[in-house]
Amino acid sequence: MAPDRLSWSCLPSDRKSQKMSGTTRTSADLDPRRRRILYRSWHRGIREMDLIMGRFADAEIGTLTETELDQFEALIEVPDRDLFKWLTGEAETPSNYDTSVWRRVRAFHRHDAPIHS
């Protein structure tokens, strides 16, 4: 095995059962539209955007209104590189995407203080 590759046998036995990343929410209580959005939030393209959009969806998908779902669906259609630039402030968010849901996504992932102290 190549030295830069990780195998399950390299992990301590207590870590083998832990999920590396991905959804922590069940979709059993969601209607089909919300299930589809939740899935698409976690299967975007680059892993960083999966984590950003997926974690927000895990936390908020059950409470979004129909209008907010429309806004979120529009966001998950945007290419990863554009969303990432908007999120980091590298590019300005176009007005048609600068919605209340986008501002919630940004606030959800903003840390103004160290997250580990």
N, C-alpha and C positions, 0 to 999 in steps of 0.2 A: 504494500500500500504506500502511496506517495506520502511524504512527511507532512505536507500541507493539507491533507485530507483528514477530516474528522470522522471517526466511526463511533457507533454506540458503545463499543467496548472500551473506548477511551474515557468515557464519562463515568463518574462515580455512580454506583448503583442507585442512589437516591435521586439522581438527576435523569435517569433513563425514562422515568414515567412522566416527567414534566414536559409540557408542551413548549417548544422553542418559541413560537409566536403564532398568532392567528386568532380567530374569533374566540371570545370567551362567553358568548351569548348564544343561547338556543334560539332557533327560529320557529320552534313549535307553536308559539302563541301568535305568530305574525300572519297577516294576510299575504296572498301570493305576491303582490307588488312589493311589499316591504321585504319579503324573503329574497326576491330578485335583487333589490337594491343592496341589501346586506351582503349578498354573495358578490355582486359586482364591486362593492367597496373594498372587499378583501382580495379581489383578483383583477387588479388593474394593469400591472406591468412590472414596474420596479417596486421592490419590496418596501422601500421607504414610504412610497405613497400608499401602498397597501396598509401599512401601519397607521399612517396619518388618517386616511379616510375610513379605514376599517374600525379603528378604535373609536372614532367619533360615532360611526354608525352603530356599533355595539351599545354605546351609552345612550344614544338619542333616538334611534329608529322608531321605537315604540311610542314616542311622544310627538313626533313631527306631524304637522297638519298636512292636508293634501297639497296646499300651496307650497309649503316647505319641502315636501317630497318632490314636487316639480323642480324646485330650485336645486335640491341636492342631486337629483338625476341629471340636471344640466351640468353640474360641477363634475360628476363622475364621467361625463363624456369628454371633458377637456383633457388634452394630452398631459401626461405626468410632468414633463419638463416645464410646461406653462404654469400648472398649479404650484409646483415647487418654487418657481421664481416669484409667484405672487405671495406665497406663504413666507418666503425669506425676505421679501421686500426688494429683491433684485429687479423686479419689474412691477409696474403699477397694475392693479387689478382692473380690467375693463369694467365700465359702469354696468354693463348688462350681467356681469357675474358678481358684482359687489353687492350681494344681497344679505339679508339678515342671517341666512343660513351660512353663507361664507364667513361672515364675521363671527358666528358661533364656532365654526370649525377652527378659525384662527385663534380665538380666545381659548378654546379647549386645549390647544397645544402650546399656549404661551406660558412661559415660566419666567417671571421677573426676578426670581430669587433662586438660589441653588436648590435643586430638587433632592440632593443628598447632602445632609449636614452631619 
